[in-house]
Amino acid sequence: MTSFSKKAIQTKLAPLPVGPYEQAIKAGDWLFCSGQIALDPSSGMMVGAGNVEAETKQVLKNLLAVLNEGGANASNVIKTTIYLVNLNDFNKVNKIYSDFFQNEISPSRACVEVSALPKGGLVEIDCVAWLG
């Protein structure tokens, strides 16, 4: 029988969760990162003033901070999910996303339109990373 370990990951370089969840969970050689929105970790205020590009950059900055705290970086990411309030923002978000994930193999992903996100955000991204 193999042993299973689970550890909460938390960093002050990303916003604290706005609900009963962790920034990420390290389970064995996997890192499951909760969705990040465009909150500034220092002030707790939303970044971007409704500009989806500015929000996306902050979301990815927050996600990278969580990944780093868990012992990973963008190249370790296997799967992402992007949540957009307006699917018409897909191309704008996709450009910033592709600059962030400049790996030889891009992560698999889903992108869905949602009716609303926490704190009035326009974009949220979560991911799963392999640490092995």
For each residue, the residues with C-beta under 8 A, 3 or more apart:
1:
2:
3:
4: 27 28
5: 26 27 28
6: 25 26 27
7: 25 26 27
8: 22 23 24 25 26
9: 22 23 24 25 26 31 66 69 70
10: 16 22 23 24 69
11: 14 23 65 66 68 69
12: 41
13: 41 65 68 69
14: 11 23 36 41 62 63 65 66 69
15: 18 36 37 39 40 41 44 62
16: 10 23 41 44
17: 20 21 22 23 34
18: 15 39 118 119
19: 118
20: 17
21: 17 34
22: 8 9 10 17 25 34
23: 8 9 10 11 14 16 17 33 34 66 69
24: 8 9 10 31 32 33 34 66 67 69 70
25: 6 7 8 9 22 31 32
26: 5 6 7 8 9 30 31 32 70 71 131
27: 4 5 6 7 30 31 32
28: 4 5
29: 130 131 132
30: 26 27 128 129 130 131
31: 9 24 25 26 27 67 70 71 72 76 128 129 130 131
32: 24 25 26 27 128
33: 23 24 36 63 66 67 70 126 127 128 129
34: 17 21 22 23 24 66 126
35: 81 83 124 125 126
36: 14 15 33 39 59 60 62 63 66 124 125 126
37: 15 46 55 59 62 117 118 119 121 123 124
38: 46 47 48 54 55 56 58 59 62 121 122 123
39: 15 18 36 44 45 46 47 58 62 119
40: 15 43 44 45 46 47 58
41: 12 13 14 15 16 44 62 65
42:
43: 40
44: 15 16 39 40 41
45: 39 40
46: 37 38 39 40 49 55 119 120 121
47: 38 39 40 54 55 58
48: 38 51 52 53 54 55 58 122
49: 46 54
50: 122
51: 48 54 55
52: 48 55 56 84 86 89 92 93 122 123
53: 48 56 57 92 93 96
54: 38 47 48 49 51 57 58
55: 37 38 46 47 48 51 52 58 59 121 122 123
56: 38 52 53 59 60 92 93 96 97 123 125
57: 53 54 60 61 96
58: 38 39 40 47 48 54 55 61 62
59: 36 37 38 55 56 62 63 123 124 125
60: 36 56 57 63 64 96 97 100 125
61: 57 58 64 65
62: 14 15 36 37 38 39 41 58 59 65 66
63: 14 33 36 59 60 66 67 125 126 127
64: 60 61 67 68 73 74 100
65: 11 13 14 41 61 62 68 69
66: 9 11 14 23 24 33 34 36 62 63 69 70
67: 24 31 33 63 64 70 72 73 74 76 77 127 129
68: 11 13 64 65 71 72 73
69: 9 10 11 13 14 23 24 65 66
70: 9 24 26 31 33 66 67 129 131
71: 26 31 68 131
72: 31 67 68 76 77 129 131
73: 64 67 68 76
74: 64 67 77 100 101 102 103
75: 103
76: 31 67 72 73 129 130 131
77: 67 72 74 80 101 103 107 127 128 129
78: 107 108 127 128 129 130
79: 107 108 109 127 128
80: 77 97 101 107 108 109 110 125 126 127 128
81: 35 109 110 111 112 125 126 127
82: 93 97 109 110 111 112 123 124 125
83: 35 111 112 113 114 117 123 124 125
84: 52 87 89 90 93 111 112 113 114 122 123
85: 89 113 114 115 116 117 121 122 123
86: 52 89 113 122
87: 84 90 111 113
88:
89: 52 84 85 86 92 93 122 123
90: 84 87 93 94 111
91: 94 95
92: 52 53 56 89 95 96
93: 52 53 56 82 84 89 90 96 97 111 123
94: 90 91 97 98
95: 91 92 98 99
96: 53 56 57 60 92 93 99 100
97: 56 60 80 82 93 94 100 101 125
98: 94 95 101 102 106
99: 95 96 102
100: 60 64 74 96 97
101: 74 77 80 97 98 106 107
102: 74 98 99
103: 74 75 77 106 107
104:
105:
106: 98 101 103 109
107: 77 78 79 80 101 103 127
108: 78 79 80
109: 79 80 81 82 106
110: 80 81 82
111: 81 82 83 84 87 90 93
112: 81 82 83 84
113: 83 84 85 86 87
114: 83 84 85 117
115: 85
116: 85 120
117: 37 83 85 114 120 121 122 123 124
118: 18 19 37 121 124
119: 18 37 39 46
120: 46 116 117
121: 37 38 46 55 85 117 118 124
122: 38 48 50 52 55 84 85 86 89 117
123: 37 38 52 55 56 59 82 83 84 85 89 93 117
124: 35 36 37 59 82 83 117 118 121
125: 35 36 56 59 60 63 80 81 82 83 97
126: 33 34 35 36 63 80 81
127: 33 63 67 77 78 79 80 81 107
128: 30 31 32 33 77 78 79 80
129: 30 31 33 67 70 72 76 77 78
130: 29 30 31 76 78
131: 26 29 30 31 70 71 72 76
132: 29
